[in-house]
Amino acid sequence: MAPELIRIVSRSSPMALAQVERVRAELAALHPDIRTEVVPVTTSGDKWMGDLAQLGGKGAFTKEVDQALLDGRADLAVHCLKDIPADRPLPEGCTFGAYLKRDDVRDALIDPGGRRLDELPEGTRVGTSSVRRIAQLAASHPHLECVPMRGNANRRLEKMAAGDADVLLLALSGLERIGRRDVVTDILAPEAMCPPIGAGILALQCRADDEGTLDAVSGLGHHDTWREASAERMFLHVLQGHCNSPVAGYARSERSGDLSLRACVFTPDGKRVLNAQEWAGPLDPTTLGMSVAVALLRQGARELIDGIPH
């Protein structure tokens, strides 16, 4: 039976709340009779401004949210799939009810001077703490300097304005969600800056035994996004990549129904870059993910990943 009320747990950042509003709007369109309300939480990742690895990585943003679900204080959580570690399964008793239609996977440059990435002069300070971005910039634009930058997108924009960095690299989908696409000066092709696994995908997490909520949200799922996410998550699972791993990759569903997966593993200094790309005709997405992971393992990905402390 459909529930009368679905309580959605959310971090209080503008990005998290914008993501929840999208889910509420899509649910209202599909099930006008179901009410929704937001249950706010603050996570250890939100409070901590140091190195995320010291908190146990990206799980720092999901632990308290998961707990609210398991405790029964909420029925639904909205996660950025890229923030959910693949080397640790979902908490026991939780499952994904749907993946929403994927947003843009690309990274965006923000330069108050209006320049594109290729126009930035030597020594320009790029604000980012992402090992994925740092490794790729070191390989493609070694004359630029990366400076650590944490915090939500608005906070990073403030830090840049205060002089902590000259330019920023941020996810385009995140800027679009908070209505700040206006600050973007260059959009980087995925071939130039390979996205993180799960980029642009919002995952809806529910208790596995909550059939009412699972039924209600299943209609929000997007089939192509599910296929892309399944390939990418299996790839990351086989590699056992962790939050400090310079691993990147994205699957793409073609109109023909074909699914491709391109992925890379780097050393943090960008000196070594391993690449693989495969297409799955009739292959199921998880087989494609495994196949690409094995191709990178054959090239030496295990040593690269294990050589990085986490």
Secondary structure by P-SEA (a helix, b strand, c coil): ccccbbbbbbcccaaaaaaaaaaaaaaaaacccbbbbbbbbbccccccccccccccccccccaaaaaaaaaccccbbbbccccccccccccccccccccccccccbbbbbbcccccccccccccccccccaaaaaaaaacccccccccccccaaaaaaaaaaccccbbbbcaaaaaaaccccccccccccccccccccccbbbbbccccaaaaaaaacccccaaaaaaaaaaaaaaaaacccccccccbbbbbccccbbbbbbccccccccbbbbbbbbbccccaaaaaaaaaaaaaaacaaaaaaaccc
